[in-house]
Amino acid sequence: MEGGSVRGPDEISESWRSRVGGYAVYPGRGVARIVELTTQEIAGQRSEFLVLRMVADDSRILIPSGNAELVGLREIVAPAEAKKIWEILGRRTRQRSAHGVTWSRQFRVYQDKVRSGSVFEVAEVLRDLMRLQTRKELSFGEHRLLESARSLIVQELAAVQASEATEIEREIKAIVN
């Protein structure tokens, strides 16, 4: 790794051990509480896993602790970064000419942004699709992306601000429209 050092499995485990009880973001799935760090034997090998409990649906996910960074697991954003999300949502963007950009190409761009794991890119998708739906009916795919982006942003902002999801949704609707 340029500019840094490669961390060993023990360092990675210790890094996540200190976060047990806190929140993390699993890209594409949303906010999860880190329940514990546990060791299990699978196929004769002992491995250490992070146990996550998803906030949205209470499902449980096990991630090998050494793969946490590989799958994109990250801490929730800091309050200062949450301010940046609100700024992105409220930003009035200049409408790009749709000339030359196909619907399918723009849809792929939105999908890539949602999958990226970047809360800021997801916020852009949410803002753009919410504004688009005021001008036209969204396709099935666009509507699913909108709901996915909304869920991801609402979960993270609610966790950062210790607010109810319904209140965050109201605030987002007010600032975007």
Backbone torsions as a table, in degrees:
resi	resn	phi	psi	omega
1	MET	NA	126.6	-179.9
2	GLU	-75.7	133.8	176.6
3	GLY	76.9	6.3	-179.2
4	GLY	-157.9	-178.6	179.9
5	SER	-115.4	154.8	177.0
6	VAL	-80.4	130.5	-179.5
7	ARG	-92.5	140.1	177.6
8	GLY	-80.1	168.0	-178.6
9	PRO	-57.8	-36.6	179.4
10	ASP	-65.1	-39.6	179.0
11	GLU	-66.9	-39.8	179.1
12	ILE	-63.8	-46.9	179.5
13	SER	-59.2	-44.6	-178.6
14	GLU	-64.5	-38.1	178.2
15	SER	-59.8	-44.6	179.5
16	TRP	-76.6	-31.6	179.4
17	ARG	-57.5	-39.5	-179.1
18	SER	-69.4	-13.4	-178.4
19	ARG	-100.4	0.2	179.6
20	VAL	-57.3	132.8	-177.1
21	GLY	97.4	-17.0	179.6
22	GLY	-94.7	-170.4	-178.9
23	TYR	-106.6	153.6	173.1
24	ALA	-142.5	163.9	178.0
25	VAL	-114.9	126.2	176.0
26	TYR	-100.2	111.5	-174.3
27	PRO	-51.3	133.2	178.0
28	GLY	81.4	-16.5	-179.6
29	ARG	-110.4	-34.7	177.6
30	GLY	117.0	-159.3	-174.9
31	VAL	-82.4	139.3	178.1
32	ALA	-136.5	149.4	172.3
33	ARG	-89.6	135.2	176.7
34	ILE	-82.5	108.1	-174.0
35	VAL	-79.5	-48.3	-178.5
36	GLU	-166.5	169.2	171.2
37	LEU	-113.9	120.6	-173.7
38	THR	-131.5	158.1	177.4
39	THR	-111.4	131.7	178.1
40	GLN	-133.8	153.2	177.0
41	GLU	-100.4	123.1	178.8
42	ILE	-131.0	124.8	-179.2
43	ALA	52.8	40.6	176.1
44	GLY	80.4	1.0	179.3
45	GLN	-116.1	136.5	176.8
46	ARG	-87.3	129.0	179.9
47	SER	-133.7	150.7	178.9
48	GLU	-98.5	136.0	-177.1
49	PHE	-128.2	146.0	167.5
50	LEU	-87.7	132.6	176.4
51	VAL	-104.3	119.3	-179.4
52	LEU	-112.1	145.6	173.8
53	ARG	-119.2	113.2	-177.2
54	MET	-67.4	134.9	-178.3
55	VAL	-68.7	-41.6	-173.2
56	ALA	-65.1	-43.3	-173.4
57	ASP	-129.8	7.0	177.9
58	ASP	63.6	15.8	177.4
59	SER	-72.9	159.8	-177.1
60	ARG	-112.1	135.2	179.7
61	ILE	-128.4	136.6	173.7
62	LEU	-108.4	129.6	178.1
63	ILE	-126.5	126.1	174.5
64	PRO	-54.2	128.6	-173.5
65	SER	-57.9	-32.9	178.1
66	GLY	-71.3	-14.2	-179.4
67	ASN	-102.3	0.9	-175.5
68	ALA	-55.6	-46.9	-179.6
69	GLU	-72.6	-34.1	179.3
70	LEU	-61.5	-40.5	179.2
71	VAL	-80.6	-4.8	176.3
72	GLY	91.9	11.5	178.2
73	LEU	-59.7	133.3	-179.2
74	ARG	-144.6	163.1	175.4
75	GLU	-70.6	158.0	174.3
76	ILE	-68.2	158.8	-177.2
77	VAL	-68.0	155.2	176.5
78	ALA	-76.7	159.7	179.5
79	PRO	-53.5	-36.2	178.8
80	ALA	-65.3	-36.9	177.7
81	GLU	-72.3	-31.0	176.2
82	ALA	-62.0	-36.5	176.1
83	LYS	-59.3	-39.5	179.1
84	LYS	-64.9	-36.2	176.8
85	ILE	-61.3	-45.9	179.1
86	TRP	-61.8	-37.5	177.9
87	GLU	-63.7	-42.9	178.7
88	ILE	-62.1	-44.9	-178.8
89	LEU	-62.2	-35.7	-177.6
90	GLY	-87.6	-11.7	-176.3
91	ARG	-65.3	132.0	175.7
92	ARG	-88.6	113.2	-179.0
93	THR	-94.8	146.5	176.2
94	ARG	-71.6	131.5	-179.2
95	GLN	-66.8	126.0	175.0
96	ARG	-77.6	147.3	175.8
97	SER	-68.2	131.0	179.1
98	ALA	-76.3	-6.8	-179.0
99	HIS	-63.0	122.7	177.2
100	GLY	88.3	-9.9	178.7
101	VAL	-109.7	115.3	-178.8
102	THR	-76.9	157.3	178.2
103	TRP	-58.4	-44.4	-176.7
104	SER	-64.8	-36.0	178.6
105	ARG	-66.9	-44.9	179.2
106	GLN	-64.1	-38.7	178.1
107	PHE	-60.9	-42.8	178.4
108	ARG	-63.7	-38.6	177.8
109	VAL	-61.4	-45.5	178.3
110	TYR	-61.6	-44.5	178.8
111	GLN	-59.1	-45.1	-179.6
112	ASP	-61.5	-39.6	179.3
113	LYS	-65.3	-41.3	179.6
114	VAL	-66.5	-38.9	-179.4
115	ARG	-75.0	-17.6	-173.5
116	SER	-62.0	-27.2	-176.4
117	GLY	89.1	-8.0	178.8
118	SER	-81.7	116.7	-179.7
119	VAL	-61.9	-28.7	-178.9
120	PHE	-72.6	-38.2	176.5
121	GLU	-69.3	-37.3	176.9
122	VAL	-64.3	-38.8	177.8
123	ALA	-62.0	-39.1	177.3
124	GLU	-62.7	-43.0	179.0
125	VAL	-62.6	-45.7	179.4
126	LEU	-58.2	-50.4	180.0
127	ARG	-58.2	-50.6	-175.9
128	ASP	-63.4	-42.3	-178.8
129	LEU	-73.3	-34.3	176.3
130	MET	-64.3	-39.4	178.7
131	ARG	-71.9	-37.7	178.9
132	LEU	-62.3	-38.4	-177.7
133	GLN	-69.2	-14.8	174.9
134	THR	-79.3	-18.1	-178.9
135	ARG	-101.7	-25.9	-178.5
136	LYS	-155.3	162.7	175.8
137	GLU	-76.3	130.8	-179.4
138	LEU	-74.7	148.0	174.0
139	SER	-68.9	168.7	178.3
140	PHE	-57.6	-45.7	-179.4
141	GLY	-64.3	-43.2	178.1
142	GLU	-63.3	-40.7	179.8
143	HIS	-63.5	-41.7	177.7
144	ARG	-63.0	-41.4	177.6
145	LEU	-64.2	-41.3	178.3
146	LEU	-59.3	-47.2	-179.2
147	GLU	-65.3	-38.7	177.9
148	SER	-64.0	-48.0	-180.0
149	ALA	-62.8	-41.9	179.6
150	ARG	-61.7	-46.0	-179.2
151	SER	-61.0	-45.6	-178.8
152	LEU	-62.5	-45.3	-178.0
153	ILE	-69.3	-44.4	-179.1
154	VAL	-61.4	-45.8	-179.7
155	GLN	-59.1	-45.9	-176.3
156	GLU	-69.7	-43.9	179.1
157	LEU	-65.4	-38.2	178.2
158	ALA	-62.7	-40.5	178.9
159	ALA	-67.6	-43.4	-178.2
160	VAL	-66.6	-43.3	-174.2
161	GLN	-93.0	0.4	-177.0
162	ALA	50.6	48.4	-179.4
163	SER	-117.2	167.1	174.5
164	GLU	-78.3	145.0	-179.9
165	ALA	-58.8	-38.5	-178.8
166	THR	-63.7	-36.3	177.9
167	GLU	-67.7	-42.5	178.2
168	ILE	-62.0	-43.2	179.1
169	GLU	-60.4	-43.1	177.9
170	ARG	-60.6	-44.3	-179.3
171	GLU	-64.3	-40.7	178.8
172	ILE	-63.2	-45.5	179.9
173	LYS	-59.3	-42.3	-178.9
174	ALA	-66.0	-40.6	-175.5
175	ILE	-79.5	-31.2	-177.2
176	VAL	-78.8	-40.1	-175.9
177	ASN	-87.9	NA	NA
